[in-house]
Amino acid sequence: ISNKGSFYFDDKEISFENLKHKVSTLAKDTPIVLQGDKKSNLDNFIKVVDLLQTNNLKQLYILVEDKKNQKN
């Protein structure tokens, strides 16, 4: 999820409607890595998590940046 609210699937920008379709075709044991820009909207993050739960995708990994290794 970008800071402008764009959704990405396999590093390609995608609409939320297309994301819903893609997610619905995934096997239930597919591992999902969710990454959001720190300035992205929490509502969009929740929309994606809800979408994953609705489709019974349970292997969710949230990718976060290590602030200790970032320069100010």
N, C-alpha and C positions, 0 to 999 in steps of 0.2 A: 504494500500500500504506500503510495507516494505521499509527499507532503501536500500535493494538490488534489488528493483524493482518487488518484488513478489506481486501478487494480492491475496486477500483473500475474500471469500464469506462465511458468517456464520462461521467465525473463521477457515476455512479450506483453505489451499493454493490451488489456481486454476490458470490455464493458462488464458491468456486474451481471447483466442478463446472460452473457456468454459464459461468464465464470460459473453461474448457477448450472448451466448445461454441462460444462466440462466436469464440474465436481460430481454431478449426478451419474457420470459414466465411470467414475473411478471405483476400483475394487475397495471393499470396506477395510482391508488391511494395508492400504496405501499410506506410507508415511508422508505427512504434510509438514512443510517448513513454512511458517508464517513470519514474514518480516515486514515491519512497518517503519517508515521514517519517523524520527522522534517528533516531528512537527505534524504528523498525520493525525487525522481526526479519530478520536476514540470510537465514535459511532461507527465508522467504517470498519474498524477492527472487530467490533462486536458483531456487525453484520456478517463478516466472514466466519467468525467463530460459530455463530448461530447456524449459518449455512452448512458448515462442516458437521455440526451436531445433528441437524435435520437429516443429513445423509449418512448418519452413523459412522462417520470417519473419526476414529478415536485416537489414532497415532499422530497427535499434533505436537509439533516442536516449534517453539517461539525463538527466533533468532534475535539476539540483542547485541549491541555493541559494547565492548569493554571500555568504559570511560577512563580507566587508568592509563590506557595506551593512547589516548587522544590528546592532541595539543589544544590549548585554549584558543 
